[in-house]
Amino acid sequence: KITAFQFQSSPSQEASLLIDGSTPLEVILDIVSGDIIFAGCGQCSAELETDENSIYRPCYPCLPHTGVRRYY
């Protein structure tokens, strides 16, 4: 069970960000918007890897459906 999540701060940030059960949803969305994104299969949502040319590898269980979707 996760009770809190803390982002590491970068040198340009003044403090690290802590998310816990008392953090309002609006604040959580502001903190993570644009930071947690992955490309996944458009059919089953499994995260897709890329090859050395930055081309997404197919999700073999979902072939012939080859859609890629971004998840936030």
N, C-alpha and C positions, 0 to 999 in steps of 0.2 A: 504494500500500500504506500503510495507516494503522498506525503503530507505537504510538501513544498517543493518548488522548483526555482533555481536561481541561475540566471544567465551570468556568465563571466563578463566583466566590464572590459572595454577596450581603453587604451590610453586617452581617447577623445571623450569618453564618458566619465562623468564624475563619480558615479556609484553603480554597483551591480544591481540588477533588477530581481526582486523576489516575488514569486507568485505563490500564494497559499489559499486556503479555504476562505479567507476573509477578503480576498482581492475581488473587486467588482468585475463583472464580465466585460464591461466597456474598457476597463484598464487592461485586462488580459489581451483583448483584441488589438488595442493600440500597441502593446509591447511586442506581440508576435506577428503583426501584419507585415508581410514581406520577408520575414526571417525564416519561417519554417515552411518550406515548399518542396514538394517532390513530384516527379513525373511518374505516373503509374498507368497501368493497363486500363483502358477505357471500359473494359468488360468486368474485371474482378477487383480492380483497385490495387493490385500487387505492384510494389515499387519496381521500376524498370532500370536495369543497368545500361550503361553506354559502352560502346566499343572504343578502340583507339582513335576513331574518326568522329567521336561524339555523336554516333548514330545509336538510337535506342534499340536494344536487343528485343526480339519479340517475346511475348508471354506465350510459351508453347501450349499450355493447357487451353488457352482461349482462341487459338488459331481456328479459323481464318479471320477472326475479328482482330484488327491490328491498330485500333485507336489508342492514342496516347492522350492522357488527361492530366492536368496539373491539380494537385491537392494542396490545400492551405491549412 
